């Protein structure tokens, strides 16, 4: 006999699947924002003279996206 009855096992399986999907969306959205606004990850190879002005221009979108992505 399993530790969980049939109905409870299905519930927990569906909850786990929903949480995995939510995690995927939560990670994907900030990456898309960083890519569109800040040319991430290509910008990481650029010199500071190129990256910093772009960062300043897009700071309002880049900072929140970075903290969500992190």
C-alpha positions as CSV (number, residue, x, y, z in Angstrom):
1,X,0.0,0.0,0.0
2,X,1.4,3.4,-1.0
3,X,1.8,6.3,1.5
4,X,-0.7,8.3,-0.5
5,X,-4.1,7.2,-1.6
6,X,-4.9,7.4,-5.4
7,X,-6.6,10.8,-5.3
8,X,-4.0,12.5,-3.2
9,X,-1.2,11.1,-5.3
10,X,-2.8,12.6,-8.4
11,X,-3.2,15.9,-6.7
12,X,0.5,16.1,-5.7
13,X,1.6,15.0,-9.1
14,X,-0.4,17.7,-10.8
15,X,0.7,20.3,-8.3
16,X,4.4,19.3,-9.0
17,X,3.8,19.6,-12.7
18,X,2.2,23.0,-12.3
19,X,5.0,24.2,-10.2
20,X,7.6,23.0,-12.8
21,X,5.7,24.9,-15.5
22,X,5.5,28.0,-13.4
23,X,9.3,27.8,-12.7
24,X,10.0,27.5,-16.5
25,X,7.9,30.6,-17.2
26,X,9.3,32.5,-14.3
27,X,12.9,32.0,-15.6
28,X,12.1,32.5,-19.3
29,X,10.4,35.8,-19.1
30,X,13.3,37.7,-17.5
31,X,15.7,36.2,-20.0
32,X,13.6,37.4,-22.9
33,X,13.4,40.9,-21.4
34,X,17.2,41.0,-20.9
35,X,17.8,39.7,-24.4
36,X,15.5,42.3,-26.0
37,X,16.4,45.3,-23.9
38,X,20.1,44.7,-23.0
39,X,21.4,42.3,-25.7
40,X,22.1,39.7,-23.0
41,X,24.3,37.5,-23.0
42,X,26.2,39.1,-25.9
43,X,26.6,42.4,-24.0
44,X,28.8,40.5,-21.4
45,X,31.6,40.3,-24.0
46,X,31.5,44.0,-24.8
47,X,33.7,46.5,-23.2
48,X,32.4,48.7,-20.4
49,X,32.3,51.7,-22.7
50,X,29.6,50.0,-24.7
51,X,27.8,48.1,-22.0
52,X,27.4,50.9,-19.4
53,X,25.6,53.4,-21.6
54,X,23.2,50.7,-22.8
55,X,22.6,49.7,-19.2
56,X,21.9,53.3,-18.2
57,X,19.4,53.7,-21.1
58,X,17.6,50.5,-20.2
59,X,18.0,50.4,-16.5
60,X,14.3,50.5,-15.6
61,X,13.7,47.2,-17.4
62,X,17.1,45.5,-16.9
63,X,17.4,45.7,-13.1
64,X,14.1,44.1,-12.2
65,X,14.5,41.4,-14.9
66,X,18.0,40.7,-13.5
67,X,16.8,40.2,-10.0
68,X,13.9,37.9,-11.1
69,X,16.3,35.9,-13.3
70,X,18.9,35.7,-10.5
